[in-house]
């Protein structure tokens, strides 16, 4: 009886982690790895394979034993109990914002009601009940035919998951309500199904009793709980799951034995057209593609594309705050059978991934609440990236005329990023004309680059227009770049001051730091195979460009920096526009994402330099791909009209072990303007009937009227004659 009472009390009294340590072990042998698993309590996202790092919570006695046994470890949190208290919002701050602290089931219920009330088109429903009878809520929004399904909170102690998922939901809803065009378009094409807490019983228990509780709350006396993310049907019962009810990865008596996973299965199976399924976890900063239950990746359908799409999502997350998320197949990290993302791929055929959010290690599940918003921002970027790529791929202009330009003798060049495994089959470029869209033939430049020539199409200083590209791949999927609207273009009146496409040296100078050992700028047709992040083709289709050591193989920037500098350019004034295409890849090697590509301008012949842009940590553009940049010289710091303007591009190896590849192409510096005549009252670039109507509507005494060209305080016959004389 005494033992029975002690077991019952152990499930009711709060667990005290005072003076417990959070430790990361790095076993040096298989035997050591097995012995480490017998110490303390598992406190990671997953049990690693082989000699991978192990996160465990130890008592002081267990910590002393680990020291005596000579194990390799690092204490990341000395006092877990104290850390649990500190990982909550300070008193008084929690009420300032829903995302200022981690919230309970009850607080989240109220918040879901607020979302439904505040945003039209949002509904809240119940998928089923937990083992203890709590409702499993989900949200729906969006009007499209393809469903984005997201589950979070299967593991109770991973508080960042519901918080970051709900931040993502509100951010998307807020952007749509504010009219953000891309978000509105995304929600018109997709329907979203979001389960913020899949394990409400365990989540409640982690708030009231045991902050590090993982499983659900099934009574298995004397033990409690089934690991819900080992209870799904794909590979159920295989490696990485346990038959022991006391283990953190106990899989239950059978696939979908738990009401929580059974309810989620029913919910997801009811969706006719799943775009993708995401299961949100922490920690480790990982994007995991199938499979977890076996040492292979999917080979059917879109299966081979999943790891590539995970890489794209990780790059976009890196560009949010500079946090590096590692994209790998789940089995490379650990074998785990019966997980949600494997089931949604195997059984539903939906592209599926598991996200392990912040942090990489350190405080682990005790992530401070001030990390909720940045983590939510990273998750939002990744989910939007995956959804948009699965819907229609991506693309962008990479060379040629941009905005107001004097150079319509150049080709417009765009790149289309089709779905992985697809190839482009055809395309049409459209210009928005006065009587509707005008289609233009395009040229396939290879490497998914598409060009069209608009020379002679636009008259000088007429009204602006927009262009867009429509393309299709070998399976008939259509891509539109941009997703909505178009890229503005307008021919101005001006002079070309400098143009370089890599076909000639044109006096560009290469300047290397004294510590550079490899990777200096060179010019030519790209020679690399692209396997180290280097471009395999130029941006504008001329063939050549400037590259960091243009040879195949290990030829990246090493040890220092290399700078490519233009010769002095004369005639730069307030109407000067600078356009260039750049490539920067630094997400390979031992320290990915830590290097920089810097563009600078000088207005005094190189005596001083002003930064145009910096690409590096915290910028998604460091994942390679040609990008076109256009800036107005007068918008740069230090601008003065000059005959000694220079531009320079510097690729830097800031972190040993990384792979740094860079490229520059299509440099254009032109002086261009388009000053509309005063008689162009409607601002459409021409003087015509619309302007006549505006003048006549204000005919008579009219102080400060735009149509009072002679400034005599009235719109009169003299003003009418002037307008008719300027008629175009």
LUMKOLGU-564541 format. One record per residue (C-alpha): x, y, z. Coordinates in pm, whole numbers, plus 50000, padded with zeros to 5 digits. Example, Ala and Ser with C-alpha at 12.3 -4.5 7.8 and 13.67 -1.06 7.14 Angstrom:
BEGIN
[[51230,49550,50780]]
[[51367,49894,50714]]
// end
This chain:
BEGIN
[[50000,50000,50000]]
[[50283,50238,50084]]
[[50442,50183,49743]]
[[50107,50241,49574]]
[[50060,50573,49758]]
[[50411,50685,49670]]
[[50349,50615,49301]]
[[50022,50810,49310]]
[[50183,51104,49490]]
[[50468,51108,49239]]
[[50213,51178,48966]]
[[50044,51458,49159]]
[[50325,51656,49321]]
[[50522,51905,49109]]
[[50860,51769,48998]]
[[51145,51968,49152]]
[[51446,52007,48922]]
[[51643,52224,49164]]
[[52017,52148,49132]]
[[51955,51915,48839]]
[[52189,51981,48546]]
[[52115,51979,48173]]
[[52411,51803,48015]]
[[52515,51740,47654]]
[[52720,51424,47618]]
[[52946,51357,47320]]
[[53024,50985,47352]]
[[53360,50870,47222]]
[[53263,50506,47178]]
[[52958,50287,47132]]
[[53003,50150,47484]]
[[53015,50500,47629]]
[[52700,50595,47435]]
[[52514,50298,47585]]
[[52630,50383,47938]]
[[52528,50748,47897]]
[[52174,50637,47809]]
[[52148,50480,48156]]
[[52213,50813,48327]]
[[51943,51062,48420]]
[[51655,51154,48196]]
[[51640,51192,47820]]
[[51594,51563,47743]]
[[51648,51601,47371]]
[[51433,51603,47061]]
[[51547,51252,46982]]
[[51793,50979,47073]]
[[52079,51020,46822]]
[[52230,50741,46621]]
[[52577,50615,46699]]
[[52798,50871,46870]]
[[52576,51176,46822]]
[[52524,51426,47105]]
[[52290,51320,47385]]
[[52098,51573,47597]]
[[52012,51448,47946]]
[[51900,51588,48283]]
[[52111,51460,48573]]
[[52104,51489,48950]]
[[52422,51608,49114]]
[[52502,51250,49211]]
[[52461,51134,48849]]
[[52672,51426,48729]]
[[52948,51327,48972]]
[[52927,50968,48847]]
[[52958,51083,48484]]
[[53269,51278,48580]]
[[53420,50981,48763]]
[[53356,50757,48463]]
[[53543,50997,48237]]
[[53253,51066,48002]]
[[53280,51355,47756]]
[[53013,51614,47831]]
[[52928,51981,47869]]
[[52696,52122,48134]]
[[52470,52361,47943]]
[[52240,52446,48235]]
[[52373,52411,48589]]
[[52038,52437,48769]]
[[51738,52322,48565]]
[[51493,52419,48837]]
[[51617,52776,48840]]
[[51620,52784,48459]]
[[51255,52675,48452]]
[[51163,52974,48668]]
[[51372,53214,48461]]
[[51229,53089,48131]]
[[50901,53266,48202]]
[[50813,53628,48132]]
[[50893,53870,48417]]
[[50602,53961,48643]]
[[50379,54216,48473]]
[[50516,54156,48123]]
[[50315,53844,48042]]
[[49995,54043,48004]]
[[50132,54291,47753]]
[[50115,54054,47457]]
[[49993,53702,47400]]
[[50340,53614,47274]]
[[50526,53767,47568]]
[[50507,53434,47752]]
[[50417,53068,47706]]
[[50045,53016,47754]]
[[49831,52747,47912]]
[[49556,52546,47742]]
[[49295,52781,47884]]
[[49473,53095,47764]]
[[49518,52945,47419]]
[[49145,52859,47404]]
[[49060,53226,47464]]
[[49315,53334,47204]]
[[49169,53101,46939]]
[[48828,53260,46998]]
[[48987,53602,46947]]
[[49137,53495,46615]]
[[48795,53377,46497]]
[[48639,53707,46607]]
[[48909,53931,46463]]
[[48967,53773,46122]]
[[48683,53688,45882]]
[[48701,53343,45732]]
[[48868,53180,46034]]
[[48684,52892,46200]]
[[48760,52678,46503]]
[[48658,52315,46542]]
[[48737,52007,46750]]
[[48913,51706,46597]]
[[48847,51481,46896]]
[[48929,51439,47262]]
[[49244,51344,47450]]
[[49276,51045,47682]]
[[49159,51270,47970]]
[[48875,51426,47773]]
[[49028,51758,47669]]
[[48928,51888,47323]]
[[49187,51888,47044]]
[[49118,52217,46867]]
[[49210,52312,46512]]
[[49176,52626,46301]]
[[49076,52659,45938]]
[[49130,52957,45709]]
[[49198,53024,45342]]
[[48973,52953,45045]]
[[49194,52750,44813]]
[[49156,52392,44700]]
[[49487,52259,44839]]
[[49535,52215,45212]]
[[49838,52311,45421]]
[[49810,52088,45730]]
[[50017,52171,46038]]
[[50025,51981,46367]]
[[50216,52106,46671]]
[[50254,52015,47034]]
[[50267,51635,47016]]
[[50541,51649,47278]]
[[50424,51836,47585]]
[[50749,51998,47699]]
[[50817,52163,47363]]
[[50639,52486,47454]]
[[50791,52684,47169]]
[[50597,52479,46913]]
[[50238,52592,46989]]
[[50363,52945,47054]]
[[50557,52979,46727]]
[[50280,52808,46529]]
[[50016,53048,46659]]
[[50244,53344,46592]]
[[50274,53221,46233]]
[[49895,53188,46205]]
[[49827,53540,46324]]
[[50106,53687,46112]]
[[49958,53532,45798]]
[[49606,53643,45890]]
[[49724,53994,45973]]
[[49914,54031,45645]]
[[49611,53914,45450]]
[[49381,54156,45635]]
[[49620,54440,45554]]
[[49606,54351,45185]]
[[49955,54206,45141]]
[[49927,54083,44785]]
[[50139,53769,44815]]
[[49959,53656,45131]]
[[49616,53726,44986]]
[[49711,53525,44678]]
[[49848,53241,44891]]
[[49526,53215,45094]]
[[49322,53225,44774]]
[[49509,52918,44649]]
[[49530,52724,44978]]
[[49323,52620,45275]]
[[49500,52592,45611]]
[[49433,52337,45882]]
[[49633,52406,46200]]
[[49633,52201,46521]]
[[49828,52409,46775]]
[[49824,52152,47060]]
[[49800,51786,46968]]
[[49864,51665,47323]]
[[49655,51888,47554]]
[[49681,51656,47857]]
[[50058,51635,47849]]
[[50082,52009,47780]]
[[49869,52085,48086]]
[[50079,51845,48298]]
[[50398,52017,48183]]
[[50256,52346,48315]]
[[50130,52218,48650]]
[[50353,51929,48752]]
[[50651,51831,48534]]
[[50798,52093,48302]]
[[50992,51825,48111]]
[[50700,51586,48052]]
[[50695,51454,47692]]
[[50421,51193,47643]]
[[50043,51193,47671]]
[[49877,51102,48004]]
[[49754,50747,47953]]
[[49756,50563,48286]]
[[49985,50260,48256]]
[[50027,50210,48628]]
[[50284,50240,48765]]
[[50393,50434,48454]]
[[50222,50703,48253]]
[[50212,50809,47894]]
[[50258,50710,47531]]
[[50492,50899,47298]]
[[50240,51022,47041]]
[[50509,51067,46778]]
[[50589,50697,46790]]
[[50222,50596,46768]]
[[50153,50668,46398]]
[[50117,50386,46148]]
[[50420,50433,45922]]
[[50690,50189,46031]]
[[50512,50143,46362]]
[[50703,49925,46607]]
[[51036,49968,46432]]
[[51368,50109,46556]]
[[51368,50427,46761]]
[[51052,50335,46953]]
[[51021,50142,47278]]
[[50802,49868,47423]]
[[50881,49983,47778]]
[[50609,50210,47924]]
[[50866,50389,48140]]
[[51067,50502,47836]]
[[51022,50846,47681]]
[[50968,50684,47339]]
[[50711,50422,47448]]
[[50501,50359,47137]]
[[50178,50225,47291]]
[[49999,49896,47236]]
[[49940,49951,46866]]
[[49940,50207,46587]]
[[49689,50484,46663]]
[[49609,50327,47001]]
[[49588,50678,47147]]
[[49279,50896,47099]]
[[49501,51193,47011]]
[[49673,51029,46713]]
[[49351,50858,46608]]
[[49171,51194,46599]]
[[49450,51355,46397]]
[[49454,51063,46152]]
[[49079,51102,46092]]
[[49116,51477,46050]]
[[49395,51449,45792]]
[[49241,51158,45601]]
[[48931,51371,45540]]
[[49136,51620,45334]]
[[49097,51551,44961]]
[[49385,51760,44832]]
[[49678,51800,45072]]
[[49947,52036,44954]]
[[50176,51940,45243]]
[[50183,51821,45605]]
[[50415,51971,45865]]
[[50473,51842,46217]]
[[50631,52102,46447]]
[[50873,52005,46725]]
[[51181,52130,46911]]
[[51472,52150,46959]]
[[51779,52132,46734]]
[[51701,52371,46443]]
[[51640,52100,46186]]
[[51421,52048,45880]]
[[51372,51670,45859]]
[[51244,51495,45549]]
[[51125,51130,45539]]
[[51213,50865,45636]]
[[51268,50825,46006]]
[[51188,50455,46030]]
[[51437,50328,45770]]
[[51771,50417,45614]]
[[51634,50545,45285]]
[[51452,50836,45126]]
[[51126,50816,44929]]
[[51173,50733,44562]]
[[50816,50752,44428]]
[[50639,51062,44298]]
[[50767,51378,44461]]
[[50969,51176,44712]]
[[51311,51264,44568]]
[[51218,51634,44586]]
[[51151,51645,44961]]
[[51510,51685,45077]]
[[51573,51959,44818]]
[[51266,52151,44929]]
[[51383,52115,45289]]
[[51710,52280,45185]]
[[51520,52571,45028]]
[[51314,52615,45347]]
[[51631,52615,45559]]
[[51785,52884,45339]]
[[51476,53103,45381]]
[[51486,53052,45759]]
[[51854,53152,45759]]
[[51756,53474,45584]]
[[51515,53572,45863]]
[[51747,53609,46162]]
[[52065,53429,46058]]
[[51968,53110,46243]]
[[52105,52803,46070]]
[[51854,52519,46032]]
[[52003,52194,45905]]
[[51801,52013,45634]]
[[51856,51635,45647]]
[[51657,51313,45609]]
[[51533,51216,45955]]
[[51718,50884,45959]]
[[52053,51061,45922]]
[[51994,51203,46269]]
[[51808,50920,46438]]
[[51589,50623,46360]]
[[51234,50690,46477]]
[[50944,50467,46379]]
[[50578,50564,46392]]
[[50622,50938,46339]]
[[50364,51173,46189]]
[[50555,51301,45886]]
[[50642,50951,45763]]
[[50276,50851,45789]]
[[50143,51156,45605]]
[[50386,51084,45321]]
[[50340,50705,45307]]
[[49964,50691,45365]]
[[49840,51025,45230]]
[[50105,51099,44967]]
[[50144,51452,45097]]
[[50488,51618,45090]]
[[50581,51610,45458]]
[[50846,51739,45692]]
[[50923,51757,46064]]
[[51055,52087,46195]]
[[51273,52101,46505]]
[[51267,52467,46611]]
[[51503,52669,46830]]
[[51748,52633,46993]]
[[52035,52424,46856]]
[[52117,52305,47208]]
[[52200,52496,47522]]
[[51882,52562,47720]]
[[51692,52307,47513]]
[[51321,52301,47597]]
[[51362,52594,47839]]
[[51383,52851,47561]]
[[51309,53200,47703]]
[[50979,53357,47590]]
[[51160,53642,47416]]
[[51248,53381,47152]]
[[50883,53315,47060]]
[[50852,53591,46802]]
[[51183,53536,46616]]
[[51118,53162,46612]]
[[50767,53228,46480]]
[[50912,53451,46209]]
[[51151,53176,46099]]
[[50872,52920,46090]]
[[50648,53155,45893]]
[[50914,53211,45629]]
[[50976,52839,45592]]
[[50607,52747,45564]]
[[50539,53022,45310]]
[[50846,52913,45113]]
[[50736,52550,45100]]
[[50376,52638,45011]]
[[50474,52873,44731]]
[[50729,52632,44585]]
[[50481,52346,44589]]
[[50215,52564,44428]]
[[50410,52722,44147]]
[[50783,52729,44208]]
[[50964,53061,44218]]
[[51154,53293,43991]]
[[51281,53648,43950]]
[[51449,53888,43708]]
[[51827,53840,43710]]
[[51957,54076,43438]]
[[51852,54342,43191]]
[[51641,54657,43211]]
[[51502,54738,43555]]
[[51252,55011,43639]]
[[51325,55339,43463]]
[[51602,55258,43219]]
[[51778,55396,42914]]
[[51893,55049,42809]]
[[51616,54874,42622]]
[[51874,54733,42381]]
[[51944,54467,42645]]
[[51748,54152,42696]]
[[51526,54100,42994]]
[[51650,53783,43164]]
[[51458,53596,43432]]
[[51515,53267,43605]]
[[51236,53021,43682]]
[[51281,52786,43978]]
[[51054,52495,43890]]
[[50947,52225,44128]]
[[51235,51986,44203]]
[[51281,51727,43933]]
[[51090,51928,43671]]
[[51226,52096,43358]]
[[51095,52406,43183]]
[[50930,52345,42845]]
[[50814,52686,42727]]
[[50734,53043,42825]]
[[50589,53375,42712]]
[[50681,53721,42836]]
[[50392,53967,42858]]
[[50394,54344,42853]]
[[50091,54530,42984]]
[[49979,54734,42682]]
[[49699,54993,42650]]
[[49470,54738,42486]]
[[49568,54443,42700]]
[[49870,54217,42744]]
[[50117,54186,42457]]
[[50304,53854,42432]]
[[50669,53821,42328]]
[[50871,53523,42217]]
[[51135,53411,42463]]
[[51475,53248,42435]]
[[51581,52954,42650]]
[[51930,53033,42780]]
[[51965,52709,42977]]
[[51976,52657,43355]]
[[51610,52771,43369]]
[[51706,53119,43237]]
[[51460,53280,42998]]
[[51525,53595,42791]]
[[51314,53833,42583]]
[[51414,54143,42390]]
[[51203,54457,42428]]
[[51416,54684,42212]]
[[51202,54938,42029]]
[[50882,54840,42206]]
[[50853,55142,42437]]
[[50877,55501,42326]]
[[51104,55730,42521]]
[[50946,55881,42832]]
[[50599,55747,42766]]
[[50386,55611,43045]]
[[50529,55320,43243]]
[[50413,54965,43210]]
[[50480,54627,43370]]
[[50600,54290,43247]]
[[50561,53935,43371]]
[[50654,53586,43264]]
[[50437,53278,43229]]
[[50609,52941,43187]]
[[50521,52573,43205]]
[[50720,52262,43290]]
[[50733,51907,43154]]
[[50434,51802,43366]]
[[50217,52095,43264]]
[[50249,52301,43582]]
[[50225,52673,43506]]
[[50444,52933,43677]]
[[50384,53307,43685]]
[[50663,53546,43779]]
[[50576,53749,43978]]
[[50278,53572,44133]]
[[50059,53878,44080]]
[[50098,54211,43902]]
[[50422,54275,43719]]
[[50767,54430,43726]]
[[50762,54801,43636]]
[[50957,54912,43333]]
[[50981,55246,43159]]
[[51224,55376,42901]]
[[51383,55702,43001]]
[[51600,55961,42835]]
[[51965,55921,42923]]
[[52316,55807,42858]]
[[52495,55479,42920]]
[[52797,55551,43139]]
[[52933,55200,43190]]
[[52832,54847,43094]]
[[53011,54521,43169]]
[[52889,54169,43102]]
[[53212,53975,43156]]
[[53297,53944,42787]]
[[53583,54194,42820]]
[[53797,54310,43111]]
[[53698,54680,43072]]
[[53964,54780,43322]]
[[53810,54612,43624]]
[[54074,54564,43892]]
[[54116,54271,44132]]
[[54248,54354,44481]]
[[54322,54070,44724]]
[[54393,54084,45094]]
[[54737,53966,45203]]
[[54592,53662,45377]]
[[54391,53535,45078]]
[[54514,53188,44979]]
[[54260,53101,44708]]
[[53951,53228,44531]]
[[54057,53558,44370]]
[[53819,53716,44118]]
[[53861,53599,43759]]
[[53663,53640,43437]]
[[53525,53382,43197]]
[[53257,53126,43118]]
[[53166,52942,43443]]
[[53381,52629,43465]]
[[53249,52473,43784]]
[[52989,52201,43811]]
[[52784,52379,44077]]
[[52852,52109,44333]]
[[53019,52357,44570]]
[[52765,52635,44532]]
[[52929,52801,44231]]
[[52720,52918,43933]]
[[52714,52697,43624]]
[[52611,52982,43393]]
[[52617,53361,43384]]
[[52322,53591,43457]]
[[52256,53777,43131]]
[[52318,53503,42876]]
[[52628,53658,42719]]
[[52828,53358,42838]]
[[53091,53513,43065]]
[[53090,53682,43403]]
[[53325,53750,43694]]
[[53371,53461,43939]]
[[53581,53383,44244]]
[[53855,53164,44096]]
[[53677,53028,43790]]
[[53799,52668,43793]]
[[53625,52342,43869]]
[[53660,52184,44212]]
[[53788,52332,44537]]
[[53843,52692,44431]]
[[53639,52900,44674]]
[[53751,53209,44865]]
[[53989,53101,45142]]
[[54160,53283,45424]]
[[54084,53644,45337]]
[[53897,53864,45090]]
[[53899,53940,44719]]
[[53764,54265,44570]]
[[53651,54341,44214]]
[[53660,54716,44141]]
[[53534,54909,43838]]
[[53740,55187,43679]]
[[53630,55546,43750]]
[[53303,55633,43575]]
[[53236,55994,43471]]
[[52905,56178,43447]]
[[52735,56040,43758]]
[[52460,56271,43884]]
[[52130,56254,44073]]
[[51971,56071,43779]]
[[52226,55790,43773]]
[[52106,55435,43824]]
[[52332,55140,43915]]
[[52228,54785,43826]]
[[52420,54460,43868]]
[[52362,54088,43909]]
[[52532,53901,44194]]
[[52574,53544,44314]]
[[52677,53450,44667]]
[[52680,53103,44818]]
[[52811,53037,45168]]
[[52592,52764,45315]]
[[52830,52474,45253]]
[[53129,52355,45451]]
[[53199,52340,45821]]
[[53073,52687,45922]]
[[52792,52767,45678]]
[[52619,53101,45655]]
[[52885,53301,45838]]
[[53060,53486,45554]]
[[52984,53811,45374]]
[[52956,53964,45029]]
[[52981,54343,45038]]
[[52904,54593,44762]]
[[53037,54947,44801]]
[[53039,55271,44601]]
[[53284,55560,44596]]
[[53214,55916,44477]]
[[53575,56033,44514]]
[[53781,55792,44307]]
[[53824,55530,44578]]
[[53936,55752,44867]]
[[53626,55660,45068]]
[[53360,55393,45026]]
[[52989,55379,45107]]
[[52808,55048,45155]]
[[52547,54965,44893]]
[[52452,54631,45049]]
[[52587,54343,45255]]
[[52485,53983,45197]]
[[52568,53742,45474]]
[[52439,53612,45807]]
[[52068,53682,45829]]
[[52018,53711,45452]]
[[51848,53442,45245]]
[[52048,53548,44937]]
[[52357,53370,45071]]
[[52219,53042,44934]]
[[52329,53103,44576]]
[[52132,53199,44267]]
[[52169,53509,44052]]
[[52001,53819,44201]]
[[51955,54152,44026]]
[[52004,54470,44231]]
[[51912,54822,44120]]
[[51990,55136,44325]]
[[51973,55508,44261]]
[[52313,55669,44313]]
[[52156,55967,44488]]
[[52006,55734,44752]]
[[52351,55621,44868]]
[[52529,55782,45162]]
[[52792,56034,45059]]
[[52638,56103,44718]]
[[52777,56396,44519]]
[[52779,56442,44141]]
[[53114,56313,44025]]
[[53336,56207,43739]]
[[53514,55957,43968]]
[[53242,55707,44061]]
[[53350,55350,44133]]
[[53176,55032,44237]]
[[53342,54737,44411]]
[[53238,54385,44509]]
[[53411,54202,44795]]
[[53373,53834,44884]]
[[53512,53752,45230]]
[[53598,53426,45400]]
[[53517,53532,45757]]
[[53492,53184,45907]]
[[53740,52902,45844]]
[[53583,52584,45718]]
[[53313,52747,45508]]
[[53284,52735,45129]]
[[53250,53083,44974]]
[[53154,53118,44606]]
[[53064,53451,44443]]
[[52986,53596,44101]]
[[52913,53934,43940]]
[[52757,54005,43600]]
[[52556,54257,43399]]
[[52696,54576,43557]]
[[52515,54877,43413]]
[[52562,55239,43524]]
[[52340,55477,43328]]
[[52217,55832,43366]]
[[51845,55824,43301]]
[[51548,56049,43369]]
[[51200,56107,43248]]
[[51073,56446,43352]]
[[50704,56462,43273]]
[[50590,56781,43097]]
[[50392,57023,43310]]
[[50098,56979,43073]]
[[50075,56605,43165]]
[[49807,56666,43428]]
[[49703,56303,43474]]
[[50064,56182,43505]]
[[50038,55908,43243]]
[[50352,56020,43057]]
[[50172,56181,42764]]
[[49968,56496,42700]]
[[49630,56395,42566]]
[[49254,56384,42608]]
[[49268,56308,42981]]
[[49472,56621,43042]]
[[49229,56828,42831]]
[[48937,56708,43042]]
[[49117,56802,43364]]
[[49201,57148,43229]]
[[48847,57218,43114]]
[[48702,57097,43447]]
[[48897,57367,43630]]
[[48851,57643,43366]]
[[48812,57988,43519]]
[[48953,58155,43834]]
[[49159,57890,44015]]
[[49449,57985,44239]]
[[49729,57724,44251]]
[[49555,57491,44005]]
[[49795,57255,43822]]
[[49638,57362,43491]]
[[49727,57729,43555]]
[[50045,57697,43354]]
[[50112,58071,43327]]
[[50050,58130,43699]]
[[49801,58418,43657]]
[[49550,58275,43907]]
[[49311,58137,43647]]
[[49287,57853,43399]]
[[49226,58037,43075]]
[[49259,58030,42696]]
[[49635,58082,42715]]
[[49669,57765,42926]]
[[49448,57575,42680]]
[[49668,57677,42387]]
[[49978,57563,42576]]
[[49827,57222,42645]]
[[49722,57174,42283]]
[[50070,57274,42166]]
[[50220,56996,42385]]
[[49964,56739,42270]]
[[50129,56403,42201]]
// end
